[in-house]
Amino acid sequence: MFDITELKSKKLFELQEIARLSGLKKCTQLRKNELLEKIISIFNNKKTSEHRENSLKKGFKMRKNTESKNSFSENKSINDRKKSISQEHLKISNSKLSEEPTKIQKKHKNFYNWKKNDKFETQNIHGIEVGSQKTSSNKYRTPEYEFEGIIISEGVLEIMPENYGFLRSSDFNYLSSPDDIYVSQSQIRLFGMKTGDTIRGEVRPPKNGEKYFPLIKILEINGRSPSFVRDRDSFEHLTPLFPNEKFKLAERNATLSTRIVDLFTPIGKGQRGMIVAPPKTGKTTLLKEIANAIAANHPEVYLIILLIDERPEEVTDMQRNVRGEVIASTFDEPADRHVKVANIVLQKAKRMVECSHDVVILLDSITRLARAYNTVSPASGKVLSGGVDANALHRPKRFFGAARNIENGGSLSIIATAMIDTGSKMDEVIFEEFKGTGNKELQLDRKIANKRIYPAIDLVSSSTRKDDLLLDSNTLQRMWILRKHLSDMNPVEAMEFLRSRMARTQNNEEFLISMNG
């Protein structure tokens, strides 16, 4: 039989199974309380029927026993009866807490087993084995299932001011989302984690009272073991060098644009480059071709395309046509969202460089990012021409200045587009502030683009600093000769001449050899 309190502690599906095997029909349509009353009534009916049968059997046995018994039971003395009564009273008084009344003992035969054994036992009720917790504290608890180690997830850590953190998902551009994973303060302190760390680990579903999926075991941090990351050097303490290893843009997935860029303005690991362009000169298309060339020829490089204040259709085009991570904040989003997305992307890139990875960020555009910082930054009281706050350009300069080649380590390359000739005085001020910070400049010309000649590159004005570290001596000597020859032409003639000559050759090596003729 079953105790009422134990029945109440059961789940609804367990009660439905008990009711079904007890002969109750349409048990799935009843609520838990109604189903409980039905089961109790069925058990009570069965108890009364069993009690009647037992009483009839006992009466039949008693008749037989009375006929065969001797008459000494009738001649018992009164003193013996008093002694037995007093002994019974003593037994009852000595077992107040350890024993229950005899009526409850008859109803619940397994009561003492339930009291003594603090284990999970099963009872058979009408052919059903039902488990119950035997301790008084866990009497109403259901067994908890453990899902630890089943789910493995990955995200970028963002540490809150309270020193705990969340793993942000790239599907939501590293902003707060339902996919966030909670990271405890002790885990952050134990492994020396920082904002921007890419963490891969095991998570479990939230328990009662928990809102997020917690991280229970860390497998990798930035693609490295946690023990390696704990002893890393900070990004600010790493030694920056000039770029000395060139990205190969003229091999697989090469276009005419990437071949020209590879010769005239080569990009090295750790480059800080700017693509200076008026509107409608094809800067976004050029950025896309550079991204595809880097992804095809350098699979070891982690490529991030950061689109700030761009059109949504261009974001979709980048996501579908570029083999890299595209993080975007479109023009219909507020300025603080632009700033937050750019900051978390920069922190992620820094953490990967600390772990000796090569990272490339293609930013479109740094002018709009500086505008967003100018909107968000508090007023300092000093305003430059064009409405730019004096302190507003410090943070975008820190973003652009983070690009560097690390000695005996990784590299962070940033290629950003800057807009000019937009009619805005603010854009001119922003460009002038960033003009001397880069070590590569690629200028696009509106006159060339108006003639539908792409890429619309001003070859004479475009160059890379310390390109002798990126090009071999033979290529460097031929490029000097070519630049002298093109300097006598205007930008449109120079681009038309170079396009016609390079279109006849398959690669840059063949083009340089053809210069002899």
N, C-alpha and C positions, 0 to 999 in steps of 0.2 A: 504494500500500500504506500501512499505518498502523502507527505505532510503538506498542509495548505500553504505554508510559507515557502516551501521549496517549489511548489507549483507557481507561485507568484514570481519567483525569481527566474523562471524559464522565459525564453524568448517566444515570440508569437509562433514561429514556424515549428518549434518543439511542441507547443501546446496543440497546434493543428495536427501534428503527427500522432500525438497521444489520443486526441479526440477521434481521429479517423480510424485508428485500430480499436478503439473502444466501441465503435459502431455508430458514432454520431455523424449524421449526414449534413452537407452544406456547411461544413466547419470553416471553410475559407472565407465565407461572407460575414462572419461574426467578428466583432472586436475582441480585444484581449480580455476585458472584464466579463463580457457576455460568455465568451468561450470558457473562461475559468469557472463561472457558475455552472455551466452545463457539465463540465468534467466532474466537478465536485458532487453534483446531483447524481450523476451516473455512478460514481464511486460509493455514495451513500446508499443508493438502491442495492448495489451489489453487496454492500456490507450487511444490510438488513436481511437479504435473502440468505447469505451465508450464516448469519447469526441464527436464523430460524432453523436451518438444517442442523447446525451444531447443537442447538437446544434439544431438538427431537432425538438426535443420537445420544446426547448426554442423558436424557430422560429414560431412553430405552436401556442404557447401561445401568443407570441407577436402580431401575426395577430389578434387573438381574442381580445386582450386588446386594440389594436389600433382602432378597429371598435367600441368598447363600450366606449372608453374614450372621455371625453369632450375636447373641443378645447382650454381649459385654459392653457394647457402645451405649446401650440405653442405661447401663448401670454405672456410668462414669460419675465420679464424685464432683461435688461443687467446687472443691478446692483446686482440682486439676483444671477446671474451666477458668477459675480466677487466675491461676498461674499463666495459662496460655494467653489470656487477654492482656495481662500485665507485660508479658514478654513481647507481644506484638506492638504494644504502645512504646516500649523501649526502642524497638528496632526502627519504628517510624521516626521517633524523635532524634535518633542518632544519624539518620540519613536524610537530613533536611535538604542539603544542597546536592549530594551525590546521587540520590535516588528520586525518582518521580513517583507520583501516586500510582497505585495499581491499575486504575482505570486507563491511564495514558499508556502504561506498559502493555496492556492488552491491545490497545488500538495500534500502537507503534512498536512492533517487535524489534525493529532495528535501531531503537532509540539509543541504547547503550553503545552499540557499534559506532553510531554517528557521533556520540559524545567522546569516545576514546580515540578514534582514529582521525587525525587531522590530515587526511589525504583525500585525493579526488577519487571517489568510488562511484560505481554504477549500480543502479537498482533496476530490476526487471519489473515493469508495470505492464501487464497484459501483453507480454512478448516484446516490449520495447525497452532497450537499455538506455537510461537517461542518467547523465553525469551531474554531480552537484559538488560544490566546494564544501568541505566539512568543517572548516574553521568558521568561527562565529563572525570574524571580521570580513572574510571574503565570501560570506554566505550569499550575497546578492550580486556578486561580480561574475561577469561572463569571462571565459578564457580569452586572453588577448593574443592576437596573431602577430607574429614578427615578420616584417618585410625588409629587414635590413640586408643590404648587399644586393638587392634585386635591381634597383634603379641607379644608373650611373649618369650623371649630368655634368654640364660644363657651363661656366659663366665668368664674367669679369667682376671682380670684387670692388664694391664701393663701401667704404667704412663710414659709418654714421658718427656724429659728434659724441654719442654715448659709448663709442669704442666697439660696438658690435657692427656686423656688416651684412650685406646681401650680395648674392651673385646675380648680376643683371644679365639678361638675355640679349643677344644681338638681333633677335627677331623684333625686338621693340626698341632698337637703337640705343641700348644700354640705359634706358629709362625705367622707372618703376613699373612693374607689370605683375600679372598673376603667376608668372613663371619664376618669380624671385625665390632664391634659396637662402635660408637663414644661416649665418656663420657666427658662432659664439665668440665672445671676447677672449676666452681662454685659447681657442684654436688660433686666433689672429696673433696673440702674444707668443704662443709656443713656436710657431713657424716663421715669425717675423714678417707676416704678410703686410702688403701695402695696397692702397687704392690703385686699381688698374691691373692687379695680378689676375692672370687667366688660370682658374682653378678647375680641375677635373677630379671628381670624387663621388663617393656613394652617398645617396640620400635615402631617407625613409619617409613614409606618409606622416602627416601631422597627427598627433594623438589628441585626446580630449583637452580642450583649452588652448591648443596650439593653432596658429593661423597659417604659418608657412611650413614648407618642407625643410627640415633641418639637415645640414651637412654632418654626416657621422664619421666619414673616413676620407682623408685626402690622398689621392693617388698621384697626381702630378700638379706642379705649379709652373706655369709657363713652359710646359713640355719637359721639365726637369724634375728630378726627385726632390722631395721636400728638404732633405738634408743638404743638397747643393744650394738651394735657394736661401737657406737660413744664414749662410756665410757670405752672401753676395755683397758687392760694393754698391754704394748708392750711385745713381746716375750722375749727380752733380760732382762726384769725386772721380769720375772716369776721365782719362786723358784724351782730348780731342785732337785729331790729326787731319791733314788734307786728304781728300779722297784719292786713293791710289789703285783702286780696282774698278774697271769700267763695266757698266751694264752692256750686254750685247743686245743691241736693238736692231741689227741689220741681218740677222740670221733667220731663224724660224719665225713665221708670222710677220715678216718684214713688209712694210709698205714703203712707198716713195718718201713719205713724211718721216718715218722712223730712220730711213737710210740717211736722209739729209741731217737729221738731228744727231745721228751717231757720228757724222763727220765733223760738222761745224760746231755743235755744242754738245759734246759727249757728257753722259751722266755717269757719275761714279757712285760707289757705295759710300753714303754719308754726305751726298750732295745737298746743297741748300739752293734750289733753283727757282727762278720766277719766269713765268710766261706772261709777258707784258702785251696786252692786246686791247684794241678798241672793240666795240660791240660788232657782232656779226662777222668775225674774221676766222671762225672755225677753231677757237681755242678748246672748246669741250670735245670736239671730234679728235683734235690732236692729242688731248689728254687720254682719250679712250684708246687710241692706237698705241701710245706709249705704254699704257697699262697692259694691253694684250701682249705686246712684245716682251715686257719684263716677265709676265706670267709664263709665257711659252719658253723662254730661254733660261730663266732662273727659278726653277720650282722651289729652291731652298729659301727664297725670299717671301716674307709675309707681306702681302699687298693689301692696303686699305685705301679705298676711295671715299673721301669725306666730302660730301656735297652740302654746302651751307647756303641757305636762301635761294635754292634752285627751283626750277619748275618740276612739278610732279612727274610729267611725262619723260623728262630727262633722267629722273631717278629710276624709273622703270626701264628705260633703255640701257642705262648703265648696269642694272642688276641682271638683265638678260644677256648682255653682250660682253661683259667683262668677267674674267676669271679671277675674282678677288672679293674681299669683303666690302660691301657697299653700305656705308652709314650715311644717312641723309636727314636733314631737317629742312623742309620745304619753306617757301616764302610765306605761306599762310600760317606758320607757327610763330609764337612770340620770340623776342630776342633772347630771353633768358634760357629758352630751350636750345637755341643755337649755341649759346655759351656752354651749357651743361654737356651737350653732346660732344663738342670740340674738346672740352677738358677731359672727359673720360677716355676719349680716343687717344689723346696725347699721353695720358697716364698709362694706358695699356701699352703703347709703343715704348715708353721709357722702361717699363718693367721687363719687356721682352728683350730690349737691348742690354739690360743688366744681366740677363741670362745668356748673353753672347749670340743673340739672333740678329739677322738682317731684316730690317723693316723699311717699307716704302709707304709713305703717305702722299697721295695725290689729292690736293686741296683745291676745290673750286667753289668760291674764290676767297682769297685772303682779304680782299677789299670789303666784301659783305660781312666777313667775320669781324673785321675791325669796326664796322658800323654797328654790329650787334654788341660788341664790348663797349662802344661809346654810348649806346643806349642804356646798358645795364649799370655801368660804373657810376658811383656817386659823384656829384658835382664837386670839383675841387676849387672852383672860383676862377680858374684860369682857362680861358677858351681860346683856341687857336683859330686861324682863319678857316672858314668853311663850317664852323660849328663843332669842331673836334675838341673834346676836353683834353687838357694837357696830360692827364694821367691815364686816359682811356687806351692809348696805344701801347702801354707797357705790357699788358697781358698778351695781345696778339704778337708782339715782338718776342716774348718768351716762347710762344708756340712755334714761331718760325725759326727762332734761334736754337731750338732743341735739336735740329738736324746736325749730325756730326758723325765722323768716322772715329771709332774708339780703338785705341791702341790695345792690341792683344785681346780683342773682344768683338762685339757686333757693330752694327751701324744703323743709324736712323737717317733716311733720306726723305726730304720733303720737297715736292715740286708743286708750287702754288701758282695760281693764275691771279694777275692783278689787272684791273680795268683802268683804262685811260680814255681820254676824249669822250667822256660821257656827258659833258656839260655840267657836271657837279664839281664844285670847288672842294668838297670833302674828299672825293675820290682822288683828286690831284694831290691833296695834302697827305693822304694815306700812302699813295705811291711814292712820294718824295721821302717819306719816313722810312719806307722799306727798301729804297733803291740801293743803298750801300750795304745792306745786311746780307745779301745773298752772294754766293760764289759762282753763279751761273745765271745768265740772262738770255732769254729767247724772245725776240721782239717780232710781233706780227704787224703787217702793214695793211691799212684799209684800202689803199690804192690797188694793191695786188689782189685783194679779195674782190674788189669791185669788177675786176676783169675775169673773175671766176678761175683764178689760178691758185690752186691749193697744193701744198700748204703755202699760205701767204706769209712766208718768213722773210724778214729783212736780214739777208745773209751777212751783210757787212757789219751791222749793229749787234748781231748776236754772237756771243762768245762764252767760253768757260774759263774761269781762272785756274791756273796751274794745270792746263790741259796736257802739258808735257809729261805729267805723271800718269795720264790715262792713255795716251796714244804712243805708239812706237815711233822711233826716230824717222823711219822712212815715210810713214803716213804723215807725220808732223811736217816734214820738209815739203811734201807735195801740197799740203793744205796751205802753207805759207805762199807758195807759188800761185795756187788757185785764188786765194784771197786778194793777192796783188792784182790779178787779172780782173777780178770782179769789182774791185774798188773804183775802176774807171767807169762803170755802168751805174745807172740808177737802179733802185730796188726791183722795179718791174722787169727791166731787161736782164738783170742778173738772175732772177728767178726763172725766167723763160729759158735762158741759156742753160742753166743747170738742169732744169727738167728735161730738156730735149736731149742732153748728153747722157744723163743717168737712166733715162727710159730705154736706151739702146743696150744697156748692160744688165747682167743678172744680179750682181752684187757689187759692193763697194770696192773690193779688191780688183775686180775687172775694170771698174771705172777709173781707179787710180793708175792702172797699167795703161789704159787707153789715153791718158794725158800725154804720153810720150809722143803720140802721133799728132 
